[in-house]
Amino acid sequence: MAKNKHVSQTPATQLLRQHHIEFGEHSYDYVEHGGTAESARQLGVEEHCVIKTLVMEDEHAKPLIVLMHGDRTVSTKNLARQIGAKRIEPCRPDVANRHSGYLVGGTSPFGTRKPLPVYVERTILSLERIYLNGGRRGYLVSLAPAVLTALLAATPVDCASGD
């Protein structure tokens, strides 16, 4: 069952606090390959509101972050078309770690090692509250989705596929 305990600061929570962003903290028991379905189940929230932070790269190996609903996948073809790239593909875990500074399964769009362009599935912005990784495995933060565009300058895109 989900635990409500304070988690020590991460680069993500430091950035949120520095900008006076109100957020909730949600710990859960991390399960290898459990993904958003497992965290949503443990926290008792809809998987659609749990947002995946995916580190991808274009044909020039330039990294970017895509934020997607937990119950959807990214159409890399649609994303590439919308951002003017020839190709977009997921980074290997070691490459994603190098770009973001976070372990896969604990990647947050906030407080990345390098500034990365962020793209957010447009429908995420219409949710009341979202849950996304707080910078460590087994730890999500909840906040208003407007923070994504205000703090990260996330660009809305339409690239979701799957039901």
Stockholm file with secondary structure:
# STOCKHOLM 1.0

chainA/1-163         MAKNKHVSQTPATQLLRQHHIEFGEHSYDYVEHGGTAESARQLGVEEHCVIKTLVMEDEHAKPLIVLMHGDRTVSTKNLARQIGAKRIEPCRPDVANRHSGYLVGGTSPFGTRKPLPVYVERTILSLERIYLNGGRRGYLVSLAPAVLTALLAATPVDCASGD
#=GR chainA/1-163 SS CCBCCCCCCCHHHHHHHHTTCCCEEEECCCCTTCHHHHHHHHHTSCGGGEEEEEEEEETTCCEEEEEEETTCEECHHHHHHHHTCSCEEECCHHHHHHHHSSCTTSCCSSSCSSCCCEEEEGGGGGSSCEEEEEEETTEEEEECTHHHHHHHCCEEECCEECC
#=GC SS_cons         CCBCCCCCCCHHHHHHHHTTCCCEEEECCCCTTCHHHHHHHHHTSCGGGEEEEEEEEETTCCEEEEEEETTCEECHHHHHHHHTCSCEEECCHHHHHHHHSSCTTSCCSSSCSSCCCEEEEGGGGGSSCEEEEEEETTEEEEECTHHHHHHHCCEEECCEECC
//
